[in-house]
Amino acid sequence: MVFTAFVLGVCQIGKEREVLERCLGVKGVVEGTVVFGEYDIIVKIQTQDVKELSKRVEEIRRIEGLLRSATLISI
């Protein structure tokens, strides 16, 4: 079974692309983009295990320049 999550992030001003590039380097991240609106970036994570998904979300949340995030898990 594949587990999918979308992480929406608010970044420090001017750090959006840098944060996105770091997110794209996280294992399991399959795509991401800079967006406009309430959030600055969105990344999609896919893993085979829900615990692994949790680890990847935590890794993203620790990225310097990411101020706040919201995680949406797909069902």
One Martini backbone bead per residue (centre of mass of N, CA, C, O) as a GRO file, in nm:
protein
   75
    1MET     BB    1   0.098   0.035   0.020
    2VAL     BB    2   0.029   0.376  -0.039
    3PHE     BB    3   0.147   0.674   0.108
    4THR     BB    4   0.000   1.008   0.120
    5ALA     BB    5   0.137   1.348   0.132
    6PHE     BB    6   0.075   1.694   0.207
    7VAL     BB    7   0.290   1.979   0.227
    8LEU     BB    8   0.237   2.286   0.376
    9GLY     BB    9   0.422   2.603   0.343
   10VAL     BB   10   0.586   2.849   0.543
   11CYS     BB   11   0.814   3.103   0.463
   12GLN     BB   12   1.062   3.283   0.444
   13ILE     BB   13   1.142   3.553   0.302
   14GLY     BB   14   1.313   3.435   0.008
   15LYS     BB   15   1.310   3.093   0.084
   16GLU     BB   16   1.132   2.912  -0.097
   17ARG     BB   17   1.332   2.769  -0.296
   18GLU     BB   18   1.524   2.655  -0.084
   19VAL     BB   19   1.318   2.483   0.068
   20LEU     BB   20   1.223   2.318  -0.171
   21GLU     BB   21   1.495   2.185  -0.240
   22ARG     BB   22   1.517   2.037   0.032
   23CYS     BB   23   1.257   1.876   0.004
   24LEU     BB   24   1.339   1.726  -0.267
   25GLY     BB   25   1.576   1.566  -0.094
   26VAL     BB   26   1.366   1.397   0.032
   27LYS     BB   27   1.269   1.105   0.098
   28GLY     BB   28   0.962   1.058  -0.096
   29VAL     BB   29   0.974   1.301  -0.266
   30VAL     BB   30   0.797   1.363  -0.583
   31GLU     BB   31   0.691   1.669  -0.535
   32GLY     BB   32   0.707   2.034  -0.608
   33THR     BB   33   0.602   2.381  -0.517
   34VAL     BB   34   0.541   2.703  -0.574
   35VAL     BB   35   0.305   2.919  -0.410
   36PHE     BB   36   0.011   3.108  -0.382
   37GLY     BB   37  -0.083   3.246  -0.067
   38GLU     BB   38  -0.095   3.111   0.239
   39TYR     BB   39   0.116   2.945   0.089
   40ASP     BB   40   0.446   2.866  -0.058
   41ILE     BB   41   0.440   2.545  -0.037
   42ILE     BB   42   0.432   2.213  -0.205
   43VAL     BB   43   0.442   1.864  -0.106
   44LYS     BB   44   0.497   1.523  -0.213
   45ILE     BB   45   0.445   1.215  -0.041
   46GLN     BB   46   0.580   0.871  -0.073
   47THR     BB   47   0.502   0.558   0.089
   48GLN     BB   48   0.490   0.220   0.242
   49ASP     BB   49   0.486   0.370   0.531
   50VAL     BB   50   0.361   0.549   0.795
   51LYS     BB   51   0.625   0.590   0.956
   52GLU     BB   52   0.787   0.702   0.720
   53LEU     BB   53   0.607   0.943   0.669
   54SER     BB   54   0.653   1.077   0.943
   55LYS     BB   55   0.960   1.116   0.912
   56ARG     BB   56   0.946   1.301   0.658
   57VAL     BB   57   0.780   1.526   0.784
   58GLU     BB   58   0.981   1.592   1.010
   59GLU     BB   59   1.215   1.666   0.823
   60ILE     BB   60   1.075   1.906   0.690
   61ARG     BB   61   1.005   2.069   0.955
   62ARG     BB   62   1.337   2.119   1.002
   63ILE     BB   63   1.368   2.321   0.792
   64GLU     BB   64   1.526   2.589   0.716
   65GLY     BB   65   1.270   2.849   0.670
   66LEU     BB   66   1.043   2.692   0.801
   67LEU     BB   67   0.767   2.808   0.988
   68ARG     BB   68   0.510   2.647   0.863
   69SER     BB   69   0.273   2.363   0.876
   70ALA     BB   70   0.072   2.136   0.672
   71THR     BB   71  -0.084   1.810   0.688
   72LEU     BB   72  -0.200   1.592   0.422
   73ILE     BB   73  -0.373   1.289   0.421
   74SER     BB   74  -0.432   1.045   0.206
   75ILE     BB   75  -0.723   0.806   0.123
   0.00000   0.00000   0.00000
